[in-house]
Amino acid sequence: MDNFKSKCFVPIFSFVLLLCGCAVDGTAQSNAVHDANQNRAGNNEGFWDSKVLFGKPDSKSLQISSGVQSLLFKSVDYKGKSTEVFAYYSDPDMLNGKTSQKKFPGVVLLHGGGGKAFQEWVEKWAAEGYAAIAIDFGGKDGNGNRLENAGPAQGAEEKFTNIANGPLTDVWTYHAVASSILAHSWLRAQPKVDSSMTFVTGISWGGYLTCIVGSVDHRFKAAVPVYGCGYYGESDVFKKDLNQLSGGFREKWLQYFDPSVYLPHSQVKFLFINGNKDRFYNVIPYSKSYSLVSEKNRRVCIKPDMLHSHPRGWEPLEIRSFFDHLAYGYADLPSLNDIRMGEGSISASYNAPVTLANASFYYTSDTLSTNENRKWQSVKAEIDPDSKKISCKMPEEGFAYGFFSIKDHRSVSASSEFVINGRVE
């Protein structure tokens, strides 16, 4: 097994300044950030040290049952002690109890708050043609028992308060991101995995992590955060935890652990999936977050009235369709762009490999309610397959937030980005 040695944190203020700089064009900036990522590992000035995290971690298999392997792999130190992380792994051959010479695309699965490593999530992806690993972010095993060499739990204290009580490396996000990257390194090293074709998706807090992991770990082909986004200081929910931090620790948390710091420098393709009424990730910070990713690398899918849960977060067909297009060359997702607001109407152009089944425009003028309590309305949009445009009448009462939603005959959907106060953000 590979040797794994955790490295201590050295402040990265120069790196953060580089991330926040804007003196070079997009390509040069991307290359500069990539070079900085490489260089900071070599001189030990990195936060998540790619020199360490991009190597396969030590691991031990616990058992293989019903086509799924449970394992422990070594992660970074917590409060000066080494840690282990529990995970489930499977691939199509393992799940089916057979052997072949095939290599499969891989996917890393990141659960949300109160979640765990879900065996059924791994089974789902293995059944659909992927080698998959799901990891636990709460320091527990598959039965919910605390591991002997556990990292931080996943409560508010570990996620927020710890920043005021010790080094940054004792904050939950540091460990969750490091463990996610190590899980990716372990997955890429498996003989059944095509290491050039790996993906990451996460739900809620796992979506938050996906934003960071997909930006820091350039080895992924694509990333799908579900619900999660950046700008936690503007969340209806999480700003309350942040506002309890004093003495500059709120700003320090946002500087090191908010996805908005990392998303502008992502190199992989992103598909952002969320509902329009999500309790935790509301319209404004969500739109600001996906807008940080370059237009050529981002897709958005706002699903009307999408509920918030782990099962709801892993069921969208769009996640697999997005990955399948890149991994297998299957038909792409539909997409919407070029929103135009004219005399009494609003329209958008679309691309779709499969004929559209329906299209609607959703809108709200409610800016006073919390995101989950906001009242939305919808109107049917007309589809013109010849011009590849959809359109509808402008709501007479106007609107504060709006978006088009389309669905094709595969039941695969897409949306426009949010239109906010009459403009595309």
C-alpha positions in Angstrom: 0.0 0.0 0.0 1.0 3.6 -0.6 2.4 5.4 2.4 0.2 8.3 3.5 1.5 11.1 5.7 -0.7 14.0 6.6 0.8 17.5 6.3 0.3 20.4 8.6 -1.5 23.5 7.5 0.6 26.5 6.5 -1.4 29.8 5.9 -2.3 30.3 2.2 -3.0 34.0 2.1 -0.9 34.4 -1.1 -2.9 31.6 -2.7 -6.2 33.3 -1.7 -5.0 36.6 -3.1 -4.2 34.8 -6.4 -7.7 33.3 -6.4 -9.2 36.8 -5.9 -7.0 38.5 -8.5 -8.3 39.5 -11.9 -5.2 40.8 -13.8 -5.0 38.1 -16.4 -7.4 36.7 -19.0 -9.5 33.5 -18.4 -7.0 31.1 -19.9 -4.0 32.6 -18.3 -5.8 32.8 -15.0 -6.8 29.2 -15.2 -3.2 28.2 -16.0 -1.9 30.4 -13.2 -4.3 28.8 -10.6 -3.4 25.3 -11.9 0.3 26.1 -11.6 -0.3 27.6 -8.1 -2.1 24.4 -7.1 0.9 22.4 -8.2 3.6 24.7 -6.7 1.9 25.2 -3.3 2.0 21.4 -2.8 5.7 21.3 -3.5 6.6 24.1 -1.0 4.0 23.0 1.6 2.0 26.2 1.3 -1.1 24.4 0.2 -4.3 24.0 2.2 -5.6 20.8 0.5 -2.3 19.5 -0.6 -2.6 17.8 -4.0 0.8 16.2 -3.7 -0.6 14.1 -0.8 -4.3 13.9 -1.7 -3.8 12.9 -5.3 -2.0 9.7 -4.2 -3.9 6.5 -3.4 -4.6 6.3 0.3 -3.9 3.3 2.5 -7.1 1.3 2.8 -8.4 -2.0 4.1 -11.4 -4.0 2.8 -13.9 -4.9 5.5 -16.3 -7.2 3.5 -18.1 -7.7 0.2 -21.7 -8.4 0.6 -24.5 -8.3 -2.0 -22.1 -7.0 -4.6 -20.9 -4.1 -2.5 -17.5 -3.7 -0.8 -17.2 -1.8 2.5 -13.8 -0.4 3.4 -11.8 2.1 5.4 -9.3 4.5 4.0 -6.8 6.7 5.7 -7.5 10.5 5.7 -5.9 13.6 7.1 -5.2 14.2 10.8 -7.8 15.6 13.2 -6.7 17.2 16.4 -3.2 15.8 15.9 -4.4 12.2 15.3 -4.7 10.1 12.2 -8.2 9.3 10.9 -10.0 6.7 8.8 -13.1 7.1 6.7 -15.7 4.5 6.0 -16.9 4.0 2.4 -18.9 1.7 0.2 -17.7 0.7 -3.3 -19.1 -1.2 -6.2 -18.9 -1.5 -10.0 -21.1 -3.3 -12.6 -19.1 -6.5 -12.5 -18.9 -6.6 -8.7 -22.6 -5.9 -8.4 -23.5 -8.6 -10.9 -21.0 -11.1 -9.5 -19.0 -11.6 -12.6 -15.6 -10.7 -14.1 -14.8 -9.0 -17.3 -12.0 -7.0 -18.9 -14.2 -3.9 -19.0 -13.2 -0.6 -17.3 -16.0 1.7 -16.2 -16.4 5.4 -15.6 -16.3 6.3 -11.9 -18.3 8.5 -9.7 -17.7 9.9 -6.2 -20.9 10.3 -4.1 -21.0 12.9 -1.3 -23.9 12.8 1.1 -25.5 15.8 2.8 -26.2 16.9 6.4 -27.4 14.1 8.7 -26.5 11.6 6.0 -24.1 8.7 5.7 -22.3 6.5 3.2 -25.4 5.2 1.4 -25.1 1.6 0.1 -28.2 2.0 -2.1 -26.7 5.0 -3.8 -23.6 3.0 -4.7 -25.8 0.2 -5.9 -27.8 2.6 -8.1 -24.8 3.9 -9.9 -23.2 0.4 -10.3 -26.4 -0.8 -11.8 -26.3 2.1 -14.3 -22.7 1.3 -15.5 -20.5 3.2 -13.1 -17.9 2.3 -10.5 -19.0 4.2 -7.5 -17.7 5.1 -4.1 -19.8 6.7 -1.3 -18.1 8.0 1.8 -19.1 8.9 5.3 -18.5 12.5 6.6 -19.5 11.9 10.2 -16.7 9.6 11.5 -19.0 6.6 11.5 -19.1 3.1 10.0 -21.9 1.5 8.0 -23.9 0.7 11.2 -23.7 4.2 12.5 -21.1 3.4 15.1 -18.3 5.9 15.8 -15.0 4.8 14.3 -12.0 4.2 16.5 -9.9 6.7 14.4 -12.8 9.0 13.5 -12.5 12.5 12.1 -14.9 15.2 13.0 -18.6 14.7 13.4 -20.9 16.6 11.1 -22.7 19.0 13.5 -22.8 22.8 13.5 -19.9 22.9 16.1 -17.6 20.9 13.8 -18.7 22.8 10.7 -18.7 26.4 12.1 -17.6 26.8 15.7 -14.4 24.9 15.4 -12.9 27.7 13.3 -12.7 29.7 16.5 -11.4 26.9 18.7 -8.4 25.6 16.9 -6.5 25.4 13.5 -8.4 25.5 10.2 -7.5 21.8 9.7 -9.9 20.9 12.5 -12.9 22.4 10.7 -15.3 19.8 9.2 -15.0 21.2 5.6 -11.3 20.7 5.6 -11.7 17.1 6.4 -14.7 16.5 4.1 -12.9 18.0 1.1 -9.7 16.1 1.8 -11.5 12.8 2.3 -13.5 13.4 -0.9 -10.3 13.9 -2.9 -8.7 10.9 -1.3 -11.8 8.8 -2.2 -11.4 10.0 -5.8 -7.7 9.0 -5.7 -8.6 5.5 -4.3 -11.3 5.1 -7.0 -9.0 6.1 -9.8 -6.6 3.4 -8.7 -9.1 0.6 -9.0 -8.4 -1.8 -11.9 -12.0 -1.6 -13.0 -12.1 2.2 -13.3 -11.3 4.3 -16.3 -9.3 7.0 -14.5 -9.7 9.5 -17.3 -13.5 9.5 -16.9 -14.5 10.2 -13.3 -17.3 12.4 -11.9 -18.5 13.7 -8.6 -22.0 14.5 -7.4 -23.3 15.5 -3.9 -26.5 16.4 -2.2 -27.1 19.5 0.0 -24.0 19.8 2.1 -22.6 17.2 -0.3 -23.5 19.6 -3.1 -21.6 22.4 -1.2 -18.7 20.0 -1.1 -19.0 19.2 -4.8 -18.6 22.8 -5.6 -15.3 22.9 -3.8 -14.1 19.4 -4.6 -15.0 19.9 -8.3 -13.0 23.1 -8.4 -10.0 22.0 -6.4 -9.6 18.5 -8.0 -9.1 19.1 -11.7 -8.9 15.3 -12.4 -12.7 15.1 -12.5 -14.4 15.2 -15.9 -17.6 16.9 -14.5 -19.4 17.7 -11.3 -23.1 17.9 -10.3 -23.9 19.7 -7.1 -27.5 19.1 -6.1 -29.0 22.0 -4.0 -25.6 23.1 -2.6 -23.9 26.3 -3.6 -21.8 29.1 -2.2 -22.4 32.5 -0.5 -23.3 30.8 2.8 -23.5 34.2 4.4 -26.6 34.9 2.3 -28.4 31.7 3.0 -31.7 31.9 4.8 -30.5 29.1 7.1 -26.7 29.0 7.3 -26.1 32.7 7.8 -27.5 32.2 11.3 -24.6 29.8 12.2 -22.1 32.1 10.6 -23.4 35.2 12.3 -22.8 33.6 15.7 -19.0 33.7 14.9 -17.2 36.7 16.2 -13.8 38.2 16.2 -13.4 38.0 12.4 -14.0 34.2 12.3 -17.1 34.6 10.2 -15.0 36.3 7.5 -12.3 33.7 7.9 -14.8 30.9 7.4 -16.1 32.5 4.2 -12.5 33.1 3.0 -11.5 29.5 3.4 -14.6 27.4 3.3 -17.2 29.1 1.0 -17.4 27.6 -2.5 -17.5 31.1 -4.0 -13.8 31.3 -3.4 -13.1 28.2 -5.5 -15.8 28.1 -8.2 -14.3 30.9 -10.4 -11.3 28.7 -11.0 -12.9 25.4 -11.7 -11.7 23.6 -14.8 -14.4 20.9 -15.1 -17.9 20.9 -16.4 -20.7 21.7 -13.9 -24.4 20.9 -13.9 -26.2 22.8 -11.1 -29.4 21.2 -10.0 -31.8 22.7 -7.5 -35.4 23.5 -6.8 -36.8 27.0 -7.0 -38.1 26.8 -3.4 -35.2 25.1 -1.6 -35.1 26.0 2.1 -31.3 26.0 2.4 -30.1 27.3 -1.0 -32.1 30.3 -2.1 -32.4 32.1 -5.4 -29.9 35.0 -5.1 -26.8 33.1 -3.7 -27.6 30.2 -6.0 -27.6 32.4 -9.1 -24.4 34.1 -7.9 -22.7 30.8 -7.4 -23.4 29.1 -10.7 -22.5 32.4 -12.5 -18.9 32.1 -11.1 -18.3 29.1 -13.4 -17.5 30.0 -17.0 -20.5 29.9 -19.4 -18.9 27.1 -21.5 -18.5 24.9 -18.5 -21.8 25.4 -16.7 -25.3 24.0 -17.1 -28.3 24.8 -14.9 -31.4 22.7 -14.1 -33.9 24.4 -11.8 -36.6 21.8 -11.1 -40.0 23.3 -10.1 -40.9 22.6 -6.5 -38.2 20.1 -6.1 -38.2 18.6 -2.5 -35.1 18.5 -0.4 -33.9 15.0 0.7 -31.2 12.4 -0.2 -33.5 10.2 -2.3 -34.9 13.3 -4.1 -31.3 14.5 -4.6 -30.1 11.3 -6.3 -33.1 10.6 -8.4 -32.9 13.3 -11.2 -32.4 11.7 -14.6 -30.4 14.7 -15.6 -27.4 13.7 -13.4 -26.9 10.4 -15.2 -27.7 11.9 -18.6 -25.0 14.5 -18.1 -22.4 12.0 -17.1 -23.5 9.5 -19.8 -23.1 12.1 -22.5 -19.5 12.7 -21.5 -18.6 9.0 -20.6 -20.4 7.2 -23.4 -21.3 9.8 -26.0 -25.0 9.4 -25.4 -27.4 12.3 -26.3 -26.8 15.5 -24.5 -29.2 17.3 -22.1 -31.5 19.9 -23.6 -30.3 23.4 -22.9 -31.8 26.9 -22.9 -30.0 30.2 -23.6 -30.4 33.7 -25.1 -33.4 34.9 -23.0 -35.0 37.9 -24.6 -37.7 40.2 -23.1 -39.7 42.1 -25.7 -43.0 44.0 -26.0 -45.2 41.9 -23.8 -43.4 38.6 -24.2 -40.4 36.7 -23.0 -38.5 34.0 -25.0 -35.5 31.8 -25.1 -33.6 29.7 -27.6 -33.1 26.0 -27.0 -31.1 23.0 -28.1 -32.4 19.5 -27.7 -31.4 16.2 -29.3 -34.9 14.8 -28.4 -38.2 16.5 -29.2 -39.5 18.7 -26.4 -42.6 17.5 -24.6 -43.5 20.7 -22.8 -42.2 24.1 -21.7 -43.3 26.5 -19.0 -42.2 29.8 -17.5 -42.2 30.1 -13.7 -42.2 33.4 -11.9 -42.7 35.2 -8.6 -43.0 38.7 -7.4 -42.6 37.6 -3.7 -39.3 39.0 -2.4 -40.3 39.2 1.2 -40.8 35.5 2.1 -38.1 33.0 2.8 -37.1 30.9 -0.2 -39.2 27.9 0.8 -42.3 30.0 1.5 -42.1 32.1 -1.7 -45.2 31.8 -3.9 -44.6 31.0 -7.5 -46.9 30.9 -10.6 -46.4 29.4 -14.0 -47.6 29.9 -17.6 -47.3 27.5 -20.5 -44.7 28.4 -23.0 -45.2 27.8 -26.8 -42.6 25.6 -28.5 -41.5 26.5 -32.0 -39.4 23.5 -33.2 -38.4 25.2 -36.5 -36.8 28.2 -34.9 -35.8 26.3 -31.7 -37.5 28.9 -29.5 -39.9 28.9 -26.7 -42.0 31.9 -25.7 -44.8 33.1 -23.5 -46.6 36.3 -22.6 -45.0 38.5 -20.1 -46.8 38.3 -16.8 -48.9 41.5 -16.6 -48.0 42.0 -12.9 -44.3 41.6 -13.7 -42.0 39.4 -11.7 -38.9 39.5 -9.4 -37.6 36.0 -10.2 -38.3 33.8 -13.1 -37.0 30.9 -15.2 -38.0 28.7 -18.2 -38.3 25.0 -17.7 -38.4 22.4 -20.5 -38.7 18.6 -20.6 -38.1 16.3 -23.5 -39.7 13.0 -24.4 -37.1 11.1 -22.3 -38.4 13.0 -19.3 -35.0 14.8 -19.1 -35.4 18.4 -18.2 -33.4 21.6 -18.3 -34.0 25.2 -17.3 -32.8 28.6 -18.1 -30.7 30.4 -15.5 -32.7 32.7 -13.2 -34.1 35.9 -14.6 -33.8 38.4 -11.7 -35.6 41.8 -11.7 -35.9 41.6 -15.5 -32.3 40.7 -16.2 -30.3 37.4 -16.6 -27.9 37.1 -13.7 
